[in-house]
Amino acid sequence: MSLRINDTVPDFTAQTDQGEISFHDWIGDSWAILFSHPKDFTPVCTTEFGAVAQLAAEWEKRGTKVIGVSVDGVEEHQKWKGDIQSVAGAPASFPIIADGDLKVSKAFDMLPAEAYLPDGRTPADSATVRSVFIISPDKKLQLTMTYPMSVGRNFAEVLRALDGLQATFGTPIATPANWEVGQDVIVALSLDDAAAEEKYGTLDKKLPYLRFAKSPL
């Protein structure tokens, strides 16, 4: 069964390059981003993990933990992190899960149940392990993105999406296209004009169903 938005994400115990974790316990009361890749020592993923490393202060500012998933082992992760740091100029201080048995990749619906790792495998054997999952503190999936092998993930967009999720989490607002922190937000239709103005102040009414308000952040 597919993992859908607002589903509770799978809990699991796994080895990482920083020791064993229990996933839900590791998340704790934080937001979390789980991002995966099909093989260590691959070019696109090296640049992506470097981008995540460079954003360490931004994740911390947003109370968000990041964790990688790879179908390679702990020793490979530890060696690969040296390459990541040399390219990015920043240490990859986040853990990387060793998913050699594909337990996590299958639990998060990145690979079919019958998938296995053949001898002499290439990244193409686990190509769909190229996903990003943003998880709220209640352990529910809030957003997912899956990329092909040829397109590097845009972690500036992941950061922007995280900002939007945190701004709207549990509140009757949404963000418009291309929204960034500080810009006006859209008021949910669950509030009539009077209730919306009481809560958010003067509205900018573009259409009866499209009403903007100043960001509460």
Order of alpha helices (4+ residues) and beta strands (2+ residues): beta-beta-alpha-beta-alpha-alpha-beta-alpha-beta-alpha-beta-beta-alpha-beta-beta-alpha-beta-beta
